[in-house]
Amino acid sequence: MGSPAAYRAYMGSHKINLLDERHMTAEINQHPGWDWSVWNNSADPDVVSGIRPSSFQPVY
């Protein structure tokens, strides 16, 4: 929290490069998302660790 003057001072000291911002956004959007299946109660530790393949294919 702070005053409008404090926010302007902060923004003035942290310049935003729009090209870098767009690049970061594009990288984030390429990620298919989190695979929450490993948190399922029936998750097989051998499958999660990669020891055995799984028949389950996550849908993104």
C-alpha positions as CSV (number, residue, x, y, z in Angstrom):
1,M,0.0,0.0,0.0
2,G,1.2,3.5,-0.6
3,S,0.2,6.8,-2.0
4,P,-0.1,7.7,-5.7
5,A,3.2,9.5,-5.5
6,A,4.9,6.4,-4.1
7,Y,3.4,4.3,-6.9
8,R,4.7,6.7,-9.5
9,A,8.1,6.6,-7.9
10,Y,8.1,2.8,-7.9
11,M,7.0,2.7,-11.6
12,G,9.6,5.2,-12.5
13,S,12.4,3.1,-11.0
14,H,11.1,-0.2,-12.6
15,K,10.8,0.5,-16.3
16,I,8.8,-2.0,-18.2
17,N,10.1,-3.2,-21.6
18,L,6.9,-4.1,-23.6
19,L,8.9,-6.4,-25.9
20,D,10.1,-8.4,-22.9
21,E,6.6,-8.4,-21.4
22,R,5.2,-9.8,-24.7
23,H,7.9,-12.4,-24.9
24,M,7.2,-13.5,-21.3
25,T,3.5,-13.7,-22.0
26,A,4.1,-15.8,-25.1
27,E,6.2,-18.2,-23.1
28,I,3.6,-18.5,-20.4
29,N,0.9,-19.2,-23.0
30,Q,2.9,-22.0,-24.6
31,H,2.9,-24.0,-21.3
32,P,0.1,-26.6,-21.5
33,G,-0.8,-26.2,-17.9
34,W,-0.2,-28.1,-14.7
35,D,-0.8,-31.9,-14.7
36,W,-2.7,-32.3,-11.4
37,S,-3.2,-36.0,-11.9
38,V,-0.2,-36.8,-9.7
39,W,-2.2,-35.3,-6.8
40,N,-5.0,-37.9,-7.3
41,N,-5.5,-40.3,-4.4
42,S,-5.0,-43.2,-6.8
43,A,-1.7,-41.8,-8.3
44,D,0.8,-44.6,-8.7
45,P,4.2,-43.5,-7.3
46,D,6.1,-45.6,-9.9
47,V,4.2,-43.9,-12.8
48,V,4.7,-40.4,-11.2
49,S,8.4,-41.0,-10.9
50,G,8.7,-42.3,-14.5
51,I,9.6,-45.9,-13.5
52,R,6.5,-47.3,-15.3
53,P,4.5,-45.7,-18.1
54,S,0.9,-44.8,-17.5
55,S,-2.2,-45.5,-19.6
56,F,-3.6,-42.2,-18.3
57,Q,-3.1,-39.3,-20.8
58,P,-3.9,-35.9,-19.4
59,V,-6.1,-33.7,-21.6
60,Y,-5.1,-30.1,-21.9
